[in-house]
């Protein structure tokens, strides 16, 4: 028993038990006193390390686990970056990275020789120390749900700039570049290997990973081991060519980013192992570096440490403040960026140890750097914890977004081989912190010996539950027994109030017992919810591009907005590039919507003129790694065309190896319908004519009855207002300008029932009689103005409406329109722009 109480502990079981106890206890204690848990791990590392209690020795095992933790942390950072957002943030990341490195670096070069008597080379190395930073507080940002915030992504991108410059300067100083000793061999011993390494990593790793996931089809554990193997091989090669292992780890994460979706079970597995084990080991090892006795042995250590700390804190804050001022970030984002970019650990240690070995730094400098590491590792996480919470509150209180709408996702399962893929799609399109569970469904056809089939279906459902649980998703499996499969699914949709249905398809259309035949037809006819019909033959994470096919008038569908948000989530999670295929007149509207709605996607746009010959066009080049997504309307809907019935067959025939998704939007939610209107002026001085304020196909009747028809919809819920406004319009009579707009009545009244000008109108194909004209009237415009409006403003609006239609050659077409759907198509296809 004495063996276990000899300090430092030598028994590996005792050492591991103590470390695990620290990992468990430290965060709990420090979170209770409002200090980030990772700070507690560093402090506990110091207390139990060699300089205080001496229970743990910083031996090779601890150093190994610490290095593994750092490498793992940088790998997680690379994997977590939203590459679509990162592409947009590259200028900001570059700006911040350069400022964050060169402000402390130049301060060191100018001040260190004066105050510390450092040589030029030592000052450069000190600048590399204080200019770099380690994303020690990233786990806090991830836990708070702000890892996708623009400021956090910018800081993550800036990390590779700062650490890259830091290690590059270290290599140059070590090679004697600033002492006139740089040899020609440096070019092919450092520069050339680094270029080759970067090329192979950024091009070769994604191809290798995609090949593995497509061909191996292993279980989750094997896939995890494959990724970790790539991580450490890449880190080792990076170190071999003269870069730091953490740079290799970050690049490995960046290159494999698109293969590990943020909401996937694999990402959850990677983050769990890192946050629970490897990263805490790294933090404890940092705390064990502190030599408490040395800290109090000399005042010079504290003076130098104070100087180093000032360089970091002032330099990083100035860099952050300038960046925030230029790019208009908030106060919470400012201090979050500062907190993320302050901690010194990885590059700091590497540069310090090399500088000590080369003779540029003494023991006092090393001890001062250790204090610097301790202080910045305490300060940075505190700022991220405090202001990251404020940032999370800002995001939570931002205006409502359709992507945050409550979702109830049903996944009917029939084939165990595709069950995981369908559940993955459900996980991808669901919000990460959704309160509603996923509903995997199995419908068993009722017959005599149904129990065996129910047992088999429940076994498949249990596998789906385990798969989704690995991604930390709540799951509520559902089993239905019914004589008809479609009826069982419809019953589940209604009972569970489902909003989204993800259903599989095997690509075969002709047989009636296949899902795309009779069952799907019945489901689409008898339900209004959004359907995703999925043919998944390859892992979704191997997708390189999403080919999004949006047919004419799809943006007029009810549920268009929700359908776009759904596919944008799928694109974001797959990490793929988006190719939008649509008609010329729709491209601007749809691409702008994709760039504005969360998650924002900027697609490349291809104009498709002939949808009947879609796959015979040279414009559309599709390879095996593309996911084809067809936006399709239900038969009889506004966007439905006969070719949409045969398009799925063409896709499955021409591209039978590709993944394929058909989205049928919801028929119960308004998409862009309410925003379709006629705009009379770009200056905003004339109210828009909303589609719902237009009455179509008025029958031949009296002027009073026409007015009743025009007022019926706007005042359908207020009979009193309807009667008052009608009485005023009848008494007022028309302010007619028949010479300007033949066979048209224009009139206006003031009323207390509107707060702003509102235009109502009606059209009649047959016409109706009125004394002011010998011919029948075909159009009427009624302008309702607030009571305090002056007559000049009313006449100005009437005149602008008259001028707009007088010079518009399509006014005659407008009078021929018989319903809302036709007008919407007319607006989008031909427009109603003024033509002088």
Number of C-alpha atoms within 10 A of each C-alpha: 5 5 9 13 12 11 13 17 18 15 13 10 11 14 18 14 12 16 22 15 11 20 24 15 15 20 18 15 14 16 14 10 9 11 18 25 25 26 26 24 27 25 22 22 30 25 20 21 24 20 19 16 12 16 18 26 20 19 9 9 11 20 17 14 19 22 20 19 23 26 26 28 27 28 28 24 25 24 27 23 22 22 20 17 19 18 11 13 18 16 14 22 26 19 18 27 29 18 23 32 29 23 21 27 25 18 20 29 20 14 15 23 14 11 10 12 11 18 15 17 21 22 24 23 28 30 28 30 31 33 33 34 28 25 24 28 26 23 21 21 22 16 11 17 17 21 22 16 16 19 24 23 25 25 25 26 24 27 29 22 21 28 26 20 19 28 23 18 20 26 18 16 20 18 16 14 15 14 12 8 11 15 10 8 9 14 12 10 12 18 15 12 18 19 12 11 19 15 12 13 21 16 11 13 21 20 14 12 21 19 12 15 18 16 10 10 12 13 8 14 10 12 17 15 11 15 18 17 12 18 24 20 16 25 24 17 18 23 15 15 18 17 23 22 26 30 24 26 30 24 26 29 29 24 20 24 25 27 26 24 25 23 22 23 21 20 20 18 16 18 20 12 12 21 16 13 16 20 27 26 28 29 25 29 28 26 24 28 20 26 17 16 10 14 18 11 10 11 11 14 22 19 13 22 24 17 18 24 22 15 24 31 21 15 25 28 21 17 25 26 18 16 22 20 12 11 10 11 16 14 14 21 24 23 22 30 31 25 31 28 35 33 28 27 25 24 25 26 17 15 22 23 14 16 22 15 11 13 10 18 20 13 11 18 21 19 21 24 27 25 24 26 25 22 17 22 28 23 18 26 31 23 22 28 22 17 20 29 19 17 25 18 14 14 13 10 9 8 8 9 11 14 21 12 12 13 19 19 26 28 25 24 23 19 14 14 11 19 22 20 20 25 24 23 22 24 23 23 22 26 18 14 10 15 12 16 16 25 27 27 25 25 24 22 16 16 11 6 8 12 12 9 16 19 12 13 22 17 13 21 26 15 14 25 21 14 20 22 14 16 19 17 24 17 19 14 18 19 19 18 18 16 12 13 19 19 18 20 24 17 14 20 20 11 9 14 14 18 18 25 22 22 24 22 22 16 21 17 16 10 10 11 11 15 21 21 15 14 17 17 14 14 17 19 10 12 15 19 21 25 24 27 23 22 25 22 17 20 18 27 22 25 23 21 20 26 26 23 21 21 21 23 21 22 23 23 26 23 23 24 23 20 23 23 23 23 22 24 21 22 27 24 24 27 25 24 21 21 19 23 24 25 21 15 15 19 18 12 12 19 17 14 17 20 14 12 16 18 20 18 22 19 19 12 19 18 15 22 14 12 17 13 11 17 17 11 12 7 12 15 10 16 12 15 21 24 27 21 21 23 22 24 26 21 15 9 16 19 21 18 16 10 11 19 14 11 18 20 16 13 17 18 12 12 17 15 16 21 23 24 24 22 22 23 28 25 19 13 17 16 20 15 20 12 11 17 18 15 18 22 15 7 7 9 13 20 17 16 18 18 19 15 18 23 23 22 17 20 15 17 12 12 17 13 14 21 21 16 18 24 23 17 15 16 16 10 10 11 10 11 18 18 13 13 21 20 13 14 19 13 10 12 14 17 13 19 16 15 9 14 17 16 22 22 23 21 20 24 20 20 18 14 17 13 13 12 19 19 20 22 24 23 27 22 18 14 20 20 16 15 9 13 14 9 13 18 24 23 23 23 23 22 20 23 23 17 14 10 15 11 12 9 14 20 15 13 19 23 14 15 20 20 15 20 20 18 15 15 15 18 14 11 10 19 19 18 18 16 13 14 18 13 22 20 16 16 16 17 15 11 14 20 17 16 11 8
